[in-house]
Amino acid sequence: MDGTSGVREKSVSRPHRLARTSGVLSTERLQSGVQNVTGRQSNPFGLDPGCEPFVPGYGDANAHFHVIGDHPGVHGGAESGVPFTGFEASERLQRALVAGGLLESVGTPPVVDRTYLSYRYMCPPEGVPTAADYAAHEPLFDAELRAITAHVLLPVGVRATAHILGNMSARSASDIDMDALHATEIKGSGWLIVPIRDPVEWTDDDEAALVAALEALLERDYRQRADLGRFLPDDDPYMVR
């Protein structure tokens, strides 16, 4: 945690392998100011959406990449408790993330590599979640997203993409064209956003495009940082997240 920025900076000597840290974060402090992170991979911040069962976020609490799905009824995990598991299409997404360098291996759970997986709506719904359902979970989702503070957001499907673009970028959330947005890069408000077409709709070309986009991303410094050195008396850069 950097005392000036109020947000932890995830330093890395090269993009492909990152140092990891661990700590403890209480639920009470989650929305008021995140200072430490936990080494737990399942529900690291102890979120409670008020339903049972639910599918909490899973992965690296220091993640550089945050993959965001819709809900367990669409992207799986109701039985395992792990996002993007149990459905053939979701496991196809896992394989693409492995090929692109964001996961170490496919599985239930997958072996993560500086990546975090979560849903906008954590409860397995009966049918389709209502607008009120999503609204009730939005504070939890927003707190988790800002606790992770990933550099790259990867929303999966129309609903997740519309939410991320509408709230984390200057782009309009209306008329979402996933064919055009899939595996492209959009500059957000402090994040780089890479929308992903729902894997149940993928062609082989869609899968290849995502893998290629992720590989290209990892070949450069994708980190979203600001240089506050201009506010200091010397000329040295002072990069913060």
N, C-alpha and C positions, 0 to 999 in steps of 0.2 A: 504494500500500500504506500503510495506516495503522499506525503503530507501536504504538498501543494495542490495536487490535482484532485485528491479525494478518491481516486480510482487506482487500483493496482496496475502497475505496468508489468507486462510479461516479457521480460528480456529473453533474447535468444541469440545464440551465436550464429545459427543458420536456421532457416525455416523448418527443416525436416525433423529435428530432434530437439525437444524443449525440456528445460529443467522443470520439475514439478515441486510444488509446495503443498503442505497440508496444515490444518489447524482446526479450530472449532468455531462454528457460527450458530448462534442461537436463533430460533424463529423470531423472537421478539425484536431482534436487531436487524432483521432482514431488510425491511423496507425503510428503516430510518438511517441506515448507513452501513455498508458492508465493509468490514475491515479484515476479516480472516476467512479462510475457506477450509472445508473439510476434506479428508481423504476418502470419505465414503463415496461410492459410485452410484448407489441407488438412493434417490431422494436425499441428496446431500444436505439440503437446507431444511429438512423436516417439514415440508409443506403438508397441510391437511385440507383437502378440498371438501370435506364433509360428506363423502360418500364411501361406500365399502362394497366391493374392492375398488381400487383406482390404479392408474398406471402413472407413476411419478417419473420425473426426469431421471435419466441414467447417463453416466459418463464421467468425464473429467471436469471437476468443478473449476479448474483453471483453464478451461477449454479455449482454444483459438477459434473453433468452428462450432456453431450451434445449429443443429438440424431440427427443424420445427415442423411437426405434422399436425393433423387435424384432431382426431380423437381415436380411441382404441377400436371403435367399430369400423373405421375406415382404414387404419394403418396397423392394426394388430396390437397384441400384448395383453389382452384381457386375462388370459390364463397365466402367462409367464410374469406379468407385472413389469415387463421391459418394453419400451417403445420399439416399433418397427420389427416385431417378431411375430411368428405364428401364421403370417399370411405369405403366400408365394411371392406376391408383388413386393412386399416389404423386404423380404429376404433378397430379392433381386436388387433393391436399392442398397442393401448392405453390401452386396458383392461389388456394386459400382463404387461405393465408398472405399472399399478395400483396394480396388484397382486404382482409384484416384489418389490414394494415400491418406485418407482420413480415418480409416479403421485398420487395425492390425489383422483381424480375422472375423469371418462371419460366425454367428452363433447365437444362442439364447442363454446368456447374453453375448453380444459381440465383445471382442477385445478392442477397447477404445484406444485411440492415439490422439490426444489433445482435442477430442471431439465430445460434444454433449448432445444427447437426443431427448426431445421432450415434445409434449402436445399442448395445443391451445386449450383443449378440454380433456381433463384426465380421467373422467368417469366413463365407464362403458355405458353408453346410452341405450335406451329402448327406442329404437328408431333414430331419428335425427335430432341432435341437440337444438334447442330453441335459441333465439336471440338472447333471451333472459339467462339461459344456461351459460352461454359464452360470456355474457356480461358479468355473471357472478364469479367466473373464474379469472376474469381479466386482471384483477389486482395481483393474484398469485402468479399468473404467467408473467406479468410485467416485472414483478419483484424478482422472479427467478432469472429472467432474461438479463436484468441489470446486475444481478449478483454474479452471474457468469461473466458478463462483460466480454463476450467473444468479439473477435475482430470481424468475423465473417458470419452472417446469418444466411441459412439455407432453408427457406420455407418450401414445404412440399405440398403441391396441390393448390387449387384456386383459393380456397378459404384461408389457408395459412398465408399464402402470398399476398392476398388482398389486405389482410390484417397488418402484415409487416410493412408493405409499401405505404399503407395509409397512415401508419403510426411512426414509422422509423425512417421515412424518406419524404422528399417533396413531391413524389410521384402520386398521381391519382390512383385510388383503389378501385375505381369503376372500370368496367370493360376490360377485365384482365384477360389477356391473350397468352395462355401458357405456351402455345406453339412458338410464339415470338420471343417470350421471356425465358424459356427453358435454357439453362446453362449459360446465361448471359450475366454480365456484371452491372450492377446498379449502385451508384454511390448514394449511400443513405446518410442519415444524420448521426454520424459517428460510427457507422458500420458500413461494411461492404456487403451488399445483398446479392445472392446468387439463387434466383428462383429455380425450382425443380418441378417439372411436370409430374403429375401423379404416376408412380411406376406402373400402376395397373393399366395405364394407357400407353406405355412406352413401345416404340419401335426399336429395332436394333440400332438405328441411327440416333435415337434419343439417348440410349445408354452410352453409346460411343462418344456422343457430344459432351455428356456430363463428365465422363472419365477424362477426356481431353481437357476440359475446362479446369478441372481440379488439378490435374498434373501441371498445367500452365500456371495456375495460381501458386502452387507450391514452389515453382521455380523462381519466384521473385519475392520481395518483401511485401507481403500482403497486409502487414499490420497497420491498423488505423491509429495514428498518433498525431499529436500536435507538438510543435516546437515552441516552448515558452521561453527559449533563450533570449528572445528579443526584449523581455522584461527584466533581464538581469544585466549587471554592469559590465560583464565580460562578453566576448563574442562566441563563447562555446554554446553549442546546441544543448537544449534541455528537453528531451523528448518524453512525453507522458501520454498515457492512454486516456 
